[in-house]
Amino acid sequence: MENWPKHPVICELNTWAWLHQLTQEAHQPVTLANVPETELQRLSGLGFDGLWLMGVWRRSPAARRIAREGAEFQGGHRHALPDCTPEDIVGSAYAIFDYQVDAVLGGDDGLAAFRKRLRACGLRLILDFVSNHLALDHPWTLEYPERFVQGTEADLVRDPGSFFGRGGRSGPHVFANGRDPYFPAWTDTVQLDYRRSVTQQAMTDELLSIAARCDGARCDMAMLENQDTVLKTWGGTFEPSQPEFWLKAIPAVRERYPGFLFLAEVYWGLDQELKLQRFGFDYTYDKRLYDLLRHSDAGTVRSRLREADDAYQGSLARFIENHDEDRARTAFELERSRAAAALALALPGLRLMHEGQIEGYQLHLPVRLGRRQVEPPDPDLASFYRRLLAALHHPVFHGGAWRLLEPLPVAWDNSSFQSFVAYRWMLDGQYRLVAVNLAGGRAQCCVRFDLPSLAGKMWFLQDLLSDARYLRDGSQLLSAGLFLDMPGYGSHIFEVTPGPPPGAAAE
């Protein structure tokens, strides 16, 4: 199969819950080895370039026990799955016991068969790499305790929520739980020690083993392995001549698998995003855009889209839903979710969608659950997403030139133009204009095209998200701009072509 397209569209699947749902529909066990062909064709037909199978690796027995017994998890489980049983709690997808596909999901052989069938459908495969930590009962804690951050008995007494004791071949040890420096420790994990060369090499080997079985990796909390973050969190010093982990690990993978895609989950702002892009990541999470779309206005979104250069903007992963966030249908409410989706997913960068987002599911599924509550789909929202995905399938959104456009006022006393975000794509004479009203009320603006080739011709604008169509003079589009009068949270993706097609009616 050819390498990944530029600006791919990816669908994240919660593997355990997805296969459980397929099992219920098929009335027989479904694993990765026998996913129905109709399901693969459905996903391929939606226009995705790849699937991220979240949570395929073997989960920790100890982490499963913690999840089943821990009171802090029960509220979330019951909200997402009111009839939840202990068997539904399969343990955290991010407390990994080892990098082998869980036998319940079909094992490594099932994954290999699944990947082969994906390729036949034109789909690529992304899997998780959890670089910061492993499950607290991972075999390495017994065999190679030196690969982990260790504490003292005094640390265990002082902070039992961040340290735990475990015996091993070399005697008992006190280990640190995995953590982000700004939050409490993850008590079902053990913290890897990236200050040590043996740890870096061991995790590079794990990453190479993953890369042999897929086409890309979503790297969990990828900024935690950066040397400045490690020292801030754990202190101490790195062994002499130790490079940044990603500067060593990513080239090692690319040397063997040149087209491999690296996607970083990263937070904490522009500096961290740029750093990981410089370290070799193809795409880094754009969590800041997600937060702005939820809580801010169009002006701040436009400012975000002006940050850094086009290379940076094209290396961001855009989303309005994933397994860590609330369901978009709930987080944004229905109409705003459509506007946010049209705006975010048509931007340059990796476009990430989440299983159930198309259908408008509203219950967020914790990563410790292996079954989801059955929810009725929203057919109108599904129709919107099908139109959006069909529009994004065109080469202009993958190989074209992108440019942010400035909305202009239509009258001196009308400030509603500030509610718009607009941008265009161009490739080999193909044009697309994306315009979104991010306010809840009706708004008007003009958007001036920056394409001299439009002059002296009539142009047909077909909205790919609806049946609306317009005929406009190209010289007018260049001088005064396109007048837009849109309802609250309205969105357009215009295909701009010369003249109306024969017999077409236009407003």
C-alpha positions as CSV (number, residue, x, y, z in Angstrom):
1,M,0.0,0.0,0.0
2,E,1.2,3.5,-0.7
3,N,2.3,5.8,2.1
4,W,-0.2,7.8,4.1
5,P,-1.9,10.7,2.2
6,K,-1.3,14.2,3.5
7,H,-3.9,15.4,6.0
8,P,-5.5,11.9,6.5
9,V,-8.9,11.3,8.0
10,I,-8.7,8.7,10.8
11,C,-11.4,7.0,12.8
12,E,-10.7,5.9,16.4
13,L,-12.4,2.7,17.4
14,N,-12.7,1.5,21.0
15,T,-11.7,-2.0,20.0
16,W,-13.2,-3.9,22.9
17,A,-16.6,-2.2,22.8
18,W,-16.7,-2.1,19.0
19,L,-16.1,-5.9,18.8
20,H,-18.7,-6.5,21.5
21,Q,-21.2,-4.5,19.6
22,L,-20.4,-6.5,16.4
23,T,-20.8,-9.7,18.4
24,Q,-24.2,-8.7,19.5
25,E,-25.3,-7.8,16.0
26,A,-23.9,-11.0,14.5
27,H,-25.2,-13.3,17.3
28,Q,-21.8,-15.0,17.3
29,P,-18.4,-14.1,18.6
30,V,-16.6,-11.5,16.5
31,T,-12.9,-10.8,17.0
32,L,-10.3,-9.0,14.8
33,A,-9.9,-12.3,12.9
34,N,-13.5,-12.3,11.6
35,V,-14.8,-8.7,11.5
36,P,-17.7,-8.8,9.0
37,E,-16.9,-7.6,5.5
38,T,-19.9,-5.3,5.6
39,E,-18.3,-3.5,8.6
40,L,-15.0,-3.0,6.8
41,Q,-16.8,-1.8,3.7
42,R,-18.9,0.6,5.8
43,L,-15.8,2.2,7.3
44,S,-14.0,2.3,4.0
45,G,-17.1,3.8,2.3
46,L,-17.2,6.7,4.7
47,G,-13.9,7.9,3.3
48,F,-11.5,7.2,6.1
49,D,-7.8,6.8,5.3
50,G,-7.1,4.7,8.4
51,L,-8.4,3.2,11.6
52,W,-6.9,3.7,15.1
53,L,-7.7,0.6,17.1
54,M,-7.6,1.9,20.6
55,G,-6.9,-0.6,23.3
56,V,-5.8,-3.8,21.6
57,W,-2.9,-4.7,23.9
58,R,-3.2,-7.1,26.9
59,R,-4.5,-5.4,29.9
60,S,-3.2,-5.8,33.4
61,P,-4.9,-8.2,35.8
62,A,-3.9,-5.9,38.7
63,A,-5.3,-2.9,36.9
64,R,-8.5,-4.7,36.2
65,R,-8.8,-5.5,39.8
66,I,-8.2,-1.9,40.8
67,A,-10.8,-0.7,38.3
68,R,-13.4,-3.2,39.6
69,E,-12.8,-2.4,43.3
70,G,-12.0,1.2,43.2
71,A,-14.8,3.5,44.4
72,E,-13.4,6.4,42.3
73,F,-14.2,4.6,39.1
74,Q,-17.7,3.3,39.9
75,G,-19.5,6.6,39.3
76,G,-18.2,7.0,35.7
77,H,-18.9,3.3,35.0
78,R,-22.5,3.5,36.1
79,H,-23.2,6.7,34.2
80,A,-21.9,5.3,31.0
81,L,-23.3,1.8,31.5
82,P,-26.1,1.6,34.1
83,D,-26.3,-2.2,34.0
84,C,-22.5,-2.5,34.3
85,T,-21.2,-5.8,35.7
86,P,-17.7,-6.7,36.9
87,E,-17.1,-8.6,33.6
88,D,-17.7,-5.3,31.7
89,I,-14.7,-3.7,33.5
90,V,-11.8,-5.0,31.5
91,G,-9.1,-2.7,32.9
92,S,-7.5,0.4,31.5
93,A,-6.3,0.4,27.9
94,Y,-3.4,2.4,29.1
95,A,-2.2,0.1,31.8
96,I,-0.5,-2.3,29.4
97,F,0.7,-5.7,30.7
98,D,2.5,-6.5,27.4
99,Y,2.4,-5.5,23.8
100,Q,0.6,-8.6,22.6
101,V,-2.9,-8.4,21.3
102,D,-5.4,-9.6,23.9
103,A,-6.6,-13.1,23.1
104,V,-10.2,-12.0,23.7
105,L,-9.8,-9.6,20.7
106,G,-8.3,-12.2,18.4
107,G,-4.6,-12.2,19.4
108,D,-1.7,-11.2,17.2
109,D,-2.8,-13.6,14.4
110,G,-6.2,-11.9,14.4
111,L,-4.6,-8.5,14.1
112,A,-2.5,-9.6,11.2
113,A,-5.5,-10.9,9.4
114,F,-7.4,-7.8,10.1
115,R,-4.6,-5.6,8.8
116,K,-4.4,-7.5,5.6
117,R,-8.1,-7.1,5.0
118,L,-7.9,-3.4,5.8
119,R,-5.2,-2.9,3.2
120,A,-7.5,-4.6,0.6
121,C,-10.1,-1.9,1.5
122,G,-7.6,0.9,1.2
123,L,-7.4,1.5,4.9
124,R,-4.3,1.8,7.1
125,L,-3.9,0.8,10.8
126,I,-2.8,2.9,13.8
127,L,-2.1,1.3,17.2
128,D,-1.3,2.7,20.7
129,F,2.2,3.2,22.1
130,V,2.1,4.1,25.7
131,S,5.6,5.4,26.3
132,N,5.5,6.9,29.7
133,H,4.4,4.0,31.8
134,L,3.4,0.3,31.9
135,A,1.0,-1.7,34.1
136,L,2.0,-1.8,37.8
137,D,2.3,-5.7,37.5
138,H,4.2,-5.7,34.2
139,P,6.8,-8.5,34.1
140,W,9.7,-6.0,33.9
141,T,9.0,-5.0,37.5
142,L,10.2,-8.5,38.5
143,E,12.9,-9.0,35.8
144,Y,14.3,-5.5,35.1
145,P,13.4,-3.2,38.0
146,E,16.2,-0.8,36.9
147,R,14.0,0.3,34.0
148,F,11.6,2.1,36.4
149,V,11.6,5.2,38.6
150,Q,12.1,3.9,42.2
151,G,11.6,5.5,45.5
152,T,12.3,4.6,49.2
153,E,10.3,3.1,52.0
154,A,9.9,6.7,53.3
155,D,8.3,7.7,50.0
156,L,5.9,4.9,50.3
157,V,4.9,5.9,53.8
158,R,4.8,9.6,52.9
159,D,2.8,9.2,49.6
160,P,1.2,5.8,49.2
161,G,-0.9,7.2,46.4
162,S,2.2,7.7,44.2
163,F,4.4,4.8,45.2
164,F,3.9,1.0,45.7
165,G,6.1,-1.9,46.8
166,R,6.7,-5.1,44.9
167,G,9.1,-8.0,45.4
168,G,11.4,-9.2,42.6
169,R,14.3,-11.4,41.8
170,S,16.7,-8.9,43.2
171,G,14.6,-8.3,46.3
172,P,11.8,-5.9,47.2
173,H,11.5,-2.5,45.5
174,V,9.5,0.7,45.9
175,F,8.3,1.9,42.5
176,A,6.7,5.2,41.4
177,N,3.3,5.1,39.8
178,G,3.2,6.7,36.3
179,R,2.2,10.4,36.4
180,D,1.8,13.7,34.6
181,P,3.5,16.3,36.8
182,Y,0.3,18.4,37.1
183,F,-2.0,15.6,38.2
184,P,-2.2,12.8,40.7
185,A,-0.4,9.5,39.8
186,W,-2.1,6.8,37.8
187,T,-2.3,4.1,40.5
188,D,-2.6,1.2,38.0
189,T,0.7,2.0,36.3
190,V,4.5,2.1,37.0
191,Q,6.7,4.9,35.8
192,L,9.4,4.2,33.2
193,D,12.8,5.9,33.9
194,Y,13.9,7.6,30.7
195,R,17.0,8.9,32.4
196,R,18.5,5.4,31.9
197,S,19.8,4.1,28.5
198,V,18.5,0.6,29.2
199,T,14.9,2.0,29.5
200,Q,15.2,4.0,26.3
201,Q,16.5,1.0,24.4
202,A,13.9,-1.4,25.8
203,M,11.1,1.0,24.8
204,T,12.6,1.6,21.4
205,D,12.5,-2.2,20.9
206,E,8.8,-2.2,22.0
207,L,8.0,0.5,19.5
208,L,9.8,-1.4,16.7
209,S,7.7,-4.5,17.6
210,I,4.5,-2.4,17.3
211,A,5.6,-0.8,14.0
212,A,6.0,-4.3,12.5
213,R,2.2,-4.8,13.0
214,C,0.7,-1.5,11.8
215,D,1.1,1.6,9.8
216,G,1.3,4.2,12.5
217,A,1.3,4.8,16.2
218,R,-0.7,7.1,18.4
219,C,1.8,7.9,21.2
220,D,0.2,8.5,24.5
221,M,1.2,11.6,26.5
222,A,4.3,11.9,24.3
223,M,5.6,15.1,26.0
224,L,6.3,13.2,29.2
225,E,9.4,11.6,27.8
226,N,11.0,15.0,26.9
227,Q,14.1,15.5,29.1
228,D,13.0,18.8,30.6
229,T,9.7,17.2,31.6
230,V,11.4,14.1,33.1
231,L,13.7,16.3,35.2
232,K,10.9,18.5,36.3
233,T,8.9,15.5,37.4
234,W,11.6,13.2,38.8
235,G,14.7,15.3,39.3
236,G,18.1,13.6,39.0
237,T,20.2,13.5,35.9
238,F,20.3,11.7,32.6
239,E,23.0,9.2,31.9
240,P,25.8,10.8,29.8
241,S,25.3,11.2,26.1
242,Q,21.6,10.3,26.3
243,P,19.7,12.0,23.4
244,E,16.0,12.9,23.6
245,F,14.1,9.6,23.5
246,W,12.0,10.5,20.4
247,L,15.1,11.7,18.5
248,K,16.5,8.2,18.8
249,A,13.3,6.1,18.6
250,I,11.5,7.7,15.6
251,P,14.5,7.4,13.2
252,A,15.0,3.8,14.4
253,V,11.4,3.0,13.3
254,R,11.6,5.1,10.1
255,E,14.8,3.3,9.0
256,R,12.9,0.0,9.0
257,Y,9.4,1.3,8.1
258,P,9.9,4.5,6.1
259,G,6.2,5.4,5.7
260,F,5.3,4.9,9.4
261,L,3.1,7.7,10.8
262,F,3.7,9.2,14.3
263,L,0.8,10.9,16.1
264,A,1.6,12.5,19.5
265,E,-0.9,13.1,22.2
266,V,0.5,16.4,23.6
267,Y,-0.6,19.2,25.8
268,W,0.8,22.4,27.4
269,G,0.9,24.7,24.4
270,L,2.8,25.7,21.3
271,D,6.3,25.1,22.6
272,Q,5.6,21.4,23.4
273,E,3.8,20.9,20.1
274,L,6.6,22.5,18.1
275,K,9.2,20.5,20.0
276,L,7.6,17.1,19.2
277,Q,7.2,18.1,15.6
278,R,10.9,18.9,15.5
279,F,11.6,15.5,17.1
280,G,9.9,13.8,14.1
281,F,6.2,13.5,14.9
282,D,4.0,13.9,11.8
283,Y,1.1,15.2,13.8
284,T,0.6,16.5,17.3
285,Y,-2.8,17.0,19.1
286,D,-4.5,20.3,18.7
287,K,-6.1,20.3,22.1
288,R,-6.1,24.1,22.2
289,L,-8.3,24.4,19.2
290,Y,-10.7,21.9,20.7
291,D,-10.9,24.0,23.9
292,L,-11.4,27.2,22.0
293,L,-14.2,25.7,19.9
294,R,-16.0,24.6,23.1
295,H,-15.5,27.7,25.2
296,S,-14.4,30.7,23.2
297,D,-15.3,32.8,20.2
298,A,-14.4,33.0,16.5
299,G,-11.8,35.7,17.1
300,T,-9.7,33.5,19.3
301,V,-10.1,30.6,16.9
302,R,-8.8,32.8,14.1
303,S,-5.8,33.8,16.2
304,R,-5.1,30.1,16.9
305,L,-5.1,29.5,13.1
306,R,-2.6,32.3,12.6
307,E,0.0,30.8,15.0
308,A,3.4,29.8,13.7
309,D,3.6,28.9,10.0
310,D,1.7,26.7,7.6
311,A,4.0,23.7,8.3
312,Y,3.0,23.9,11.9
313,Q,-0.7,24.2,11.2
314,G,-0.5,21.2,8.8
315,S,1.1,19.1,11.5
316,L,-1.7,19.4,14.0
317,A,-4.3,16.7,14.7
318,R,-7.8,18.3,14.7
319,F,-10.7,16.7,16.5
320,I,-13.9,17.6,18.5
321,E,-14.2,14.2,20.1
322,N,-11.9,11.3,21.2
323,H,-11.9,8.8,24.1
324,D,-10.6,11.3,26.6
325,E,-13.2,14.0,25.9
326,D,-16.9,14.2,26.3
327,R,-19.0,13.2,23.4
328,A,-19.2,16.1,20.9
329,R,-23.0,15.8,20.8
330,T,-23.0,16.5,24.5
331,A,-20.0,18.8,24.9
332,F,-21.0,21.2,22.2
333,E,-24.7,20.6,21.9
334,L,-26.1,19.6,18.5
335,E,-25.9,22.7,16.3
336,R,-22.6,23.9,17.6
337,S,-21.1,20.4,17.2
338,R,-21.9,20.6,13.5
339,A,-20.2,23.9,13.1
340,A,-17.2,22.8,15.1
341,A,-16.8,19.6,13.1
342,A,-17.0,21.4,9.7
343,L,-14.5,24.0,10.9
344,A,-12.0,21.6,12.6
345,L,-12.0,18.7,10.2
346,A,-11.6,20.7,7.0
347,L,-8.5,22.4,8.4
348,P,-5.0,21.2,7.4
349,G,-3.5,18.4,9.6
350,L,-4.7,15.0,10.6
351,R,-8.5,14.8,10.9
352,L,-9.5,12.5,13.8
353,M,-13.0,11.2,14.3
354,H,-14.3,9.0,17.1
355,E,-16.5,5.9,16.8
356,G,-20.1,6.9,17.5
357,Q,-19.5,10.6,16.7
358,I,-21.2,10.2,13.3
359,E,-24.2,8.7,15.0
360,G,-24.4,11.3,17.7
361,Y,-23.8,9.1,20.7
362,Q,-23.9,11.0,23.9
363,L,-22.5,8.7,26.6
364,H,-18.7,9.0,27.2
365,L,-17.3,5.5,27.5
366,P,-14.4,5.1,30.1
367,V,-11.4,3.3,28.7
368,R,-11.8,0.6,31.5
369,L,-15.1,-0.6,30.0
370,G,-15.4,-3.3,27.4
371,R,-19.1,-2.7,26.6
372,R,-21.1,0.4,25.8
373,Q,-24.8,1.3,26.3
374,V,-26.8,0.9,23.2
375,E,-27.9,4.4,21.9
376,P,-30.2,5.4,19.1
377,P,-28.4,7.1,16.2
378,D,-29.3,10.6,15.1
379,P,-30.0,10.2,11.3
380,D,-29.8,13.9,10.6
381,L,-26.4,14.2,12.2
382,A,-25.2,11.1,10.4
383,S,-26.3,12.6,7.1
384,F,-24.3,15.7,7.9
385,Y,-21.2,13.7,8.7
386,R,-21.5,11.7,5.5
387,R,-21.7,14.9,3.5
388,L,-18.7,16.3,5.4
389,L,-16.6,13.1,4.9
390,A,-17.5,12.9,1.2
391,A,-16.3,16.5,0.8
392,L,-13.0,15.8,2.6
393,H,-12.3,12.9,0.4
394,H,-11.5,15.2,-2.5
395,P,-7.7,15.6,-3.2
396,V,-7.9,19.4,-2.7
397,F,-8.2,18.8,1.1
398,H,-5.1,16.6,1.0
399,G,-2.7,18.1,-1.5
400,G,-4.1,21.6,-1.8
401,A,-2.8,25.0,-0.6
402,W,-4.7,26.3,2.5
403,R,-5.2,29.9,3.5
404,L,-7.1,31.6,6.3
405,L,-9.4,34.4,5.1
406,E,-10.5,37.5,7.0
407,P,-14.3,38.1,7.4
408,L,-15.2,41.7,6.6
409,P,-18.1,43.8,7.9
410,V,-21.1,44.3,5.6
411,A,-22.1,47.6,7.3
412,W,-20.4,50.0,9.8
413,D,-22.9,49.2,12.5
414,N,-22.9,45.4,12.1
415,S,-20.3,43.7,14.2
416,S,-21.6,40.1,13.6
417,F,-18.8,39.6,11.0
418,Q,-16.6,38.8,13.9
419,S,-18.5,35.6,14.5
420,F,-17.0,33.9,11.3
421,V,-14.1,31.7,10.6
422,A,-13.4,31.3,6.8
423,Y,-10.6,29.7,4.8
424,R,-10.0,28.4,1.3
425,W,-8.3,25.4,-0.3
426,M,-6.8,25.4,-3.9
427,L,-5.4,22.6,-6.0
428,D,-4.9,22.6,-9.8
429,G,-7.8,25.0,-10.5
430,Q,-10.1,23.3,-7.9
431,Y,-11.3,25.7,-5.2
432,R,-13.1,25.1,-1.9
433,L,-14.3,27.8,0.6
434,V,-15.1,26.8,4.2
435,A,-17.2,29.4,6.2
436,V,-18.6,28.8,9.7
437,N,-20.6,31.1,12.0
438,L,-19.4,30.2,15.5
439,A,-22.1,32.3,17.2
440,G,-25.5,31.2,18.2
441,G,-27.3,34.0,16.4
442,R,-27.6,35.0,12.7
443,A,-24.6,36.8,11.4
444,Q,-23.4,38.5,8.2
445,C,-20.0,39.1,6.6
446,C,-18.2,39.4,3.3
447,V,-15.3,37.1,2.5
448,R,-13.0,38.4,-0.2
449,F,-11.3,35.7,-2.4
450,D,-7.6,36.1,-3.0
451,L,-7.6,34.3,-6.3
452,P,-7.0,36.6,-9.3
453,S,-8.0,33.8,-11.7
454,L,-11.7,34.3,-10.7
455,A,-11.8,37.7,-12.5
456,G,-14.0,38.1,-15.6
457,K,-15.9,34.8,-15.1
458,M,-19.1,33.7,-13.5
459,W,-18.7,31.1,-10.8
460,F,-20.9,28.4,-9.4
461,L,-20.9,27.8,-5.6
462,Q,-22.3,24.5,-4.5
463,D,-22.6,23.9,-0.8
464,L,-21.4,20.4,-0.1
465,L,-23.1,20.3,3.3
466,S,-26.6,21.1,1.9
467,D,-28.4,21.5,-1.4
468,A,-27.7,25.3,-1.6
469,R,-26.2,26.6,-4.8
470,Y,-25.3,30.1,-6.0
471,L,-24.1,31.9,-9.1
472,R,-21.7,34.8,-8.5
473,D,-19.5,37.2,-10.6
474,G,-15.8,36.5,-10.1
475,S,-14.8,40.1,-10.2
476,Q,-17.3,40.9,-7.5
477,L,-15.8,38.0,-5.4
478,L,-12.4,39.6,-5.7
479,S,-13.4,43.2,-5.0
480,A,-16.3,43.2,-2.5
481,G,-16.2,39.5,-1.6
482,L,-18.8,36.9,-1.1
483,F,-21.7,38.1,1.0
484,L,-22.7,35.5,3.6
485,D,-25.9,35.6,5.8
486,M,-25.9,32.6,8.0
487,P,-27.9,31.3,10.9
488,G,-26.4,30.6,14.3
489,Y,-23.8,27.8,14.0
490,G,-24.3,27.6,10.3
491,S,-21.5,26.1,8.1
492,H,-20.8,25.9,4.4
493,I,-18.2,24.1,2.4
494,F,-18.5,25.6,-1.1
495,E,-17.2,23.9,-4.2
496,V,-16.3,26.8,-6.5
497,T,-16.4,25.9,-10.3
498,P,-16.7,28.0,-13.4
499,G,-20.3,28.8,-14.4
500,P,-23.4,26.8,-13.6
501,P,-23.7,23.3,-15.0
502,P,-26.3,23.0,-17.8
503,G,-29.8,23.2,-16.5
504,A,-28.8,24.0,-12.9
505,A,-30.8,26.4,-10.9
506,A,-28.9,28.9,-8.8
507,E,-29.9,31.6,-6.4
